[in-house]
């Protein structure tokens, strides 16, 4: 790919290829001789962190734009939640019981993707963390409907491989959690949160905080499975204590199944007209 299609200068990729055919000498083997932008060791130096942050912001942004992704529906949820067929192998009874939300996530994504396809396929595209459990179910449901879906993976000591249902051309991998978080919310028209652990809670409260503080426009935040959420978080106690406002309890809504979630998104009160995605506007720049 050229640096600039109208540029009179030599293409950067051509120069990378040329460096692979030069004579093998002590000079050409030296790290200093490598092209800076093709030198992995150089790019991974501590001083280059600002550039790496910028690259992780730009690459998914550019690729999604090239694929016509205008807006997304975000799914968060536990990586350990099994599909119902495998629930007998779950390590706890609770995880086995929560397997119903694998199917709800799959069905919700299927329904939302069908609606997305009706309008061209670029609006309300399903995006997950790209891993197993609820994430797999989300990408799987989109594929069931014949649509595309996004996976925002992150390099971890475990669960590194993307699930098989992510659209390959929209399967990204991140080093920086902060940039990954921005990509989750930059195009989000809704955030659907299924039962999960630390990562799920982290993403939920970050989204709520951004909306509460006015750093992000208000969108539907849907929590699947009220019984689960009431067990682990007493939202009412936060309001009674005064640490959040009573009105903050209206920033999210509980739903129990896919159909209820679709209806909640379609009837959610929205300010203004349909937005156009603008990088850095829809989610907080300094998240």
C-alpha positions as CSV (number, residue, x, y, z in Angstrom):
1,X,0.0,0.0,0.0
2,X,1.4,3.4,-1.0
3,X,2.1,6.2,1.5
4,X,0.0,8.4,-0.7
5,X,-1.6,7.4,-4.0
6,X,-0.8,10.7,-5.5
7,X,2.7,11.0,-4.1
8,X,5.7,11.2,-6.5
9,X,7.8,9.5,-3.8
10,X,8.8,5.8,-3.8
11,X,6.4,3.5,-2.0
12,X,7.5,2.5,1.6
13,X,6.7,-1.2,1.1
14,X,8.9,-1.3,-1.9
15,X,11.8,-0.1,0.2
16,X,11.1,-2.8,2.8
17,X,11.2,-5.4,0.1
18,X,14.4,-3.9,-1.3
19,X,16.2,-4.2,2.1
20,X,15.6,-8.0,1.9
21,X,17.7,-8.3,-1.2
22,X,20.8,-6.3,-0.3
23,X,24.2,-8.1,0.2
24,X,24.7,-9.8,3.6
25,X,27.4,-7.8,5.2
26,X,28.2,-6.7,8.8
27,X,26.8,-3.3,7.9
28,X,23.4,-4.6,6.5
29,X,23.0,-7.0,9.5
30,X,23.5,-4.2,12.0
31,X,20.3,-2.9,13.8
32,X,21.1,0.6,12.8
33,X,20.7,-0.2,9.1
34,X,17.1,-1.3,9.5
35,X,14.4,1.0,8.3
36,X,12.9,2.6,11.4
37,X,9.3,1.8,10.6
38,X,10.2,-1.9,9.8
39,X,12.4,-2.4,12.9
40,X,10.4,-4.2,15.6
41,X,13.1,-3.8,18.2
42,X,13.1,-0.1,17.7
43,X,9.4,0.3,17.7
44,X,9.2,-1.6,21.0
45,X,11.5,0.7,22.9
46,X,10.1,2.5,25.9
47,X,10.6,5.9,24.2
48,X,8.3,4.8,21.3
49,X,5.3,4.2,23.6
50,X,3.5,7.3,22.4
51,X,3.8,6.1,18.8
52,X,2.6,2.6,19.7
53,X,-0.5,4.1,21.4
54,X,-1.2,6.1,18.3
55,X,-0.8,3.1,16.0
56,X,-3.2,1.0,18.1
57,X,-5.8,3.8,17.9
58,X,-5.3,4.4,14.2
59,X,-5.2,0.8,12.8
60,X,-8.7,-0.4,14.0
61,X,-10.1,3.1,13.3
62,X,-8.9,3.0,9.7
63,X,-9.8,-0.7,9.0
64,X,-13.3,-0.3,10.4
65,X,-13.9,2.8,8.4
66,X,-12.7,0.9,5.3
67,X,-15.3,-1.8,6.1
68,X,-18.1,0.7,6.5
69,X,-18.6,0.3,10.2
70,X,-20.6,3.3,11.4
71,X,-21.9,2.2,14.8
72,X,-21.8,-0.8,17.1
73,X,-23.6,-2.7,19.7
74,X,-21.2,-3.7,22.5
75,X,-21.4,-7.0,24.3
76,X,-19.5,-7.5,27.6
77,X,-19.7,-10.7,29.7
78,X,-17.9,-13.6,31.3
79,X,-15.3,-15.6,29.4
80,X,-16.0,-18.6,31.6
81,X,-19.8,-18.8,30.9
82,X,-20.3,-22.1,28.9
83,X,-22.8,-22.8,26.2
84,X,-25.7,-24.9,27.4
85,X,-24.4,-28.0,25.7
86,X,-21.2,-27.8,27.8
87,X,-22.7,-26.6,31.1
88,X,-22.1,-30.0,32.8
89,X,-18.4,-29.3,32.6
90,X,-18.6,-25.9,34.3
91,X,-16.4,-25.7,37.4
92,X,-19.3,-24.3,39.5
93,X,-23.0,-24.8,39.7
94,X,-23.5,-21.0,39.3
95,X,-21.6,-21.0,36.0
96,X,-23.7,-23.9,34.8
97,X,-26.8,-22.0,35.6
98,X,-25.5,-18.9,33.9
99,X,-25.1,-20.8,30.6
100,X,-28.5,-19.6,29.6
101,X,-27.0,-16.2,29.0
102,X,-24.7,-17.7,26.3
103,X,-27.9,-18.5,24.3
104,X,-29.4,-15.1,25.1
105,X,-26.2,-13.3,23.9
106,X,-26.2,-15.4,20.8
107,X,-29.9,-14.7,20.0
108,X,-29.6,-11.0,20.8
109,X,-26.7,-10.7,18.4
110,X,-28.6,-12.6,15.7
111,X,-31.6,-10.3,16.1
112,X,-29.5,-7.1,16.1
113,X,-27.5,-8.3,13.1
114,X,-30.6,-9.0,11.1
115,X,-31.8,-5.4,11.7
116,X,-28.3,-4.1,10.8
117,X,-28.3,-6.0,7.5
118,X,-31.7,-4.5,6.7
119,X,-30.1,-1.0,6.7
120,X,-26.9,-2.0,4.8
121,X,-24.9,-3.8,7.5
122,X,-22.8,-0.8,8.7
123,X,-25.0,0.3,11.6
124,X,-25.2,-1.5,15.0
125,X,-22.5,-4.1,14.2
126,X,-21.8,-6.5,17.1
127,X,-18.5,-6.0,18.9
128,X,-17.1,-8.2,21.6
129,X,-13.8,-8.8,23.3
130,X,-13.2,-11.6,20.8
131,X,-12.7,-14.3,23.4
132,X,-14.7,-17.3,24.7
133,X,-17.9,-17.4,26.7
134,X,-20.4,-14.6,26.2
135,X,-18.0,-13.0,23.7
136,X,-18.0,-16.1,21.5
137,X,-21.8,-16.2,21.8
138,X,-22.1,-12.6,20.5
139,X,-19.9,-13.1,17.5
140,X,-21.6,-16.5,16.8
141,X,-25.0,-14.9,16.8
142,X,-23.9,-12.3,14.2
143,X,-22.6,-15.1,12.0
144,X,-25.8,-17.0,12.4
145,X,-27.6,-14.0,10.9
146,X,-25.1,-13.9,8.0
147,X,-23.5,-10.6,9.2
148,X,-20.1,-9.3,10.2
149,X,-18.9,-8.8,13.8
150,X,-15.9,-7.3,15.5
151,X,-13.5,-8.8,18.0
152,X,-11.3,-6.6,20.1
153,X,-8.8,-9.0,21.6
154,X,-6.0,-8.2,24.0
155,X,-2.8,-10.0,24.7
156,X,-3.1,-11.9,28.0
157,X,-1.3,-14.8,29.6
158,X,-4.4,-16.9,28.9
159,X,-7.5,-16.7,26.6
160,X,-5.3,-15.1,23.8
161,X,-6.9,-16.8,20.8
162,X,-9.8,-15.2,19.1
163,X,-13.0,-17.2,18.9
164,X,-13.8,-18.7,15.6
165,X,-16.9,-16.6,14.9
166,X,-15.2,-13.2,14.7
167,X,-15.1,-11.8,11.1
168,X,-11.4,-12.3,10.3
169,X,-11.1,-8.9,8.6
170,X,-12.4,-7.3,11.8
171,X,-10.4,-9.3,14.3
172,X,-8.0,-6.9,16.1
173,X,-5.4,-7.5,18.8
174,X,-4.3,-4.9,21.4
175,X,-1.4,-4.4,23.8
176,X,-2.9,-1.3,25.5
177,X,-6.1,-1.8,27.5
178,X,-6.9,1.9,27.4
179,X,-6.9,2.1,23.6
180,X,-9.0,-1.1,23.4
181,X,-11.5,0.5,25.8
182,X,-11.8,3.6,23.6
183,X,-12.6,1.4,20.5
184,X,-15.3,-0.4,22.4
185,X,-17.1,2.9,23.0
186,X,-16.2,5.2,20.1
187,X,-19.0,3.9,17.9
188,X,-21.3,2.4,20.6
189,X,-25.1,2.8,20.2
190,X,-25.7,0.5,23.1
191,X,-23.8,-1.5,25.7
192,X,-25.2,-4.9,26.8
193,X,-23.6,-6.4,29.9
194,X,-24.0,-10.1,30.7
195,X,-23.0,-11.8,33.9
196,X,-19.2,-11.8,34.3
197,X,-16.2,-11.1,36.4
198,X,-13.6,-8.3,37.0
199,X,-13.3,-7.4,33.3
200,X,-17.0,-7.2,32.8
201,X,-17.5,-5.0,35.9
202,X,-14.6,-2.8,34.8
203,X,-16.2,-2.1,31.5
204,X,-19.6,-1.6,32.9
205,X,-18.6,1.0,35.5
206,X,-16.3,2.8,33.1
207,X,-19.2,3.2,30.6
208,X,-21.5,4.4,33.4
209,X,-18.9,6.8,34.7
210,X,-18.4,8.3,31.3
211,X,-22.1,8.9,30.8
212,X,-22.6,10.1,34.4
213,X,-19.9,12.7,34.1
214,X,-21.0,13.9,30.7
215,X,-17.9,12.6,28.9
216,X,-20.0,10.4,26.7
217,X,-23.5,10.8,25.3
218,X,-26.2,8.7,26.9
219,X,-26.8,5.4,25.2
220,X,-28.7,2.3,26.4
221,X,-26.8,0.3,29.1
222,X,-28.6,-3.0,29.5
223,X,-27.8,-5.5,32.2
224,X,-28.9,-9.0,31.5
225,X,-30.2,-11.0,34.4
226,X,-31.4,-8.9,37.3
227,X,-31.0,-11.7,39.8
228,X,-27.3,-11.9,39.1
229,X,-26.7,-8.2,39.3
230,X,-28.8,-7.7,42.5
231,X,-26.7,-10.5,44.1
232,X,-23.4,-8.9,43.5
233,X,-24.1,-5.1,43.5
234,X,-26.5,-3.2,45.6
235,X,-27.1,-0.2,43.3
236,X,-29.8,1.1,45.6
237,X,-27.5,1.3,48.5
238,X,-25.2,3.6,46.5
239,X,-28.0,6.0,46.0
240,X,-29.2,5.8,49.6
241,X,-25.6,6.5,50.8
242,X,-25.5,9.5,48.5
243,X,-22.4,8.3,46.6
244,X,-24.4,8.4,43.4
245,X,-27.6,10.4,42.6
246,X,-31.0,8.8,42.6
247,X,-31.2,9.8,38.9
248,X,-28.1,7.7,38.2
249,X,-30.1,4.6,38.7
250,X,-31.8,5.5,35.4
251,X,-28.5,5.3,33.4
252,X,-29.0,1.5,33.0
253,X,-31.9,-0.9,32.7
254,X,-32.3,-4.6,33.6
255,X,-33.4,-7.1,30.9
256,X,-33.9,-10.8,31.0
257,X,-33.8,-12.0,27.4
258,X,-32.8,-11.1,23.9
259,X,-36.2,-9.9,22.8
260,X,-36.5,-7.6,25.8
261,X,-33.1,-6.1,25.1
262,X,-33.9,-5.4,21.4
263,X,-37.1,-3.7,22.4
264,X,-35.3,-1.6,25.1
265,X,-32.7,-0.4,22.5
266,X,-35.4,0.5,20.0
267,X,-37.5,2.4,22.5
268,X,-34.7,4.0,24.5
269,X,-35.2,7.8,24.6
270,X,-32.5,9.5,22.6
271,X,-31.5,13.2,22.4
272,X,-31.2,14.7,18.9
273,X,-31.0,12.8,15.7
274,X,-29.0,9.9,14.4
275,X,-25.3,10.6,14.8
276,X,-22.4,10.2,12.4
277,X,-19.3,8.6,13.9
278,X,-16.5,11.1,14.6
279,X,-13.3,9.7,16.1
280,X,-12.9,10.9,19.6
281,X,-16.3,12.5,19.9
282,X,-18.6,9.7,20.9
283,X,-16.4,8.5,23.7
284,X,-14.1,10.4,26.0
285,X,-10.8,11.4,24.3
286,X,-8.9,11.0,27.6
287,X,-10.6,7.9,28.8
